[in-house]
C-alpha cells in the first residue's frame, strides 16, 4: 500500500494533528475520517492514514467551511469516482467565482475612487431626479433608462400628479456613477452588470478597496489550503473507487 499503518492511539493522533481527543472522536463519528479499528480492550486503533486525512480535513474546512468539509469527506468515500472528483472540483470553481466577484467589485470602486476623493461626504437624504443625474454624469436620460432596463441602476419610483417619477437615492447614484465610469472605460454591459452585482452582493465591504484586497488575499489562502488537501482527497477517491 505504501502507507505506514501502524496502530496509533487517540492521544498519539491528537499530538500529531493538534485536534483534541474529543474532536477526533467527533470527526470519526461524523464520518470526516474513516472509522478506527478497535483493540481487544475496546480502545480505538488509528493509523497514519487517519492522521493524513485529519490534516486534509483541516485544510478543506478552512477552504470551504467545516460543515461542507465534513460532508465532502464522507461523500468522496461513497460516491462513484467521477462524482467524487466533480465534488472536489466544484470547490475550486466556487473559490474562483468568489475571487472574480471580489475583483469585479474592486474594479467598480476603482472606477469612481477619484471622483469620490473630491466629492463632499454624501448623506442619506441625498437624492436626484433623472434630469439632475443625467446632467451630473453627462449622459442622456434615455441612457439612464436603458441602464435601469439592463439592471445596472435601480432608482425608486415616487408618486406624482402625473403618475410616477424616478428618484435616485445614494445607492442608485453610486451604481450610475460606476456604470458611467466603466462604460467610458470600454466595458461591455454584461461586464458592467457583473461589477454592479458584485458590489450589491459584497455590500458589507464594498465601501473599501482595502477590504476587498484583504478579501482577495483571504480567498487565495483558502485556495492554497484546498490545493494542499487535494493530494489526500485524490488518494481517498482512488482507494475508495472500484479499483481500490
Buried (B, 14 or more C-beta within 10 A) or exposed (E): EEEEBEBBBBEBBBEBBEBEBEBBBEBBEBBBBBEBEEEEEEEBBBBBBBBBBBBBBBBBBBBBEBEBBBBBBBBBBEBEBEEBBEBBEEBBEBBEEBBEBBBBBBBBBBBBEEEEEEEEEEEEEEBBBBEEBBEBBEBEBEBBBBBBEBEBBBBEEEEEEEEEBBBBBBBBBBBBBBBBBBBEEEBEBEBBBBBBBBBEBBEEBBBEBEBBEEBBEEBEEBBEBBEBBBEBBBBBBEBBBEEE
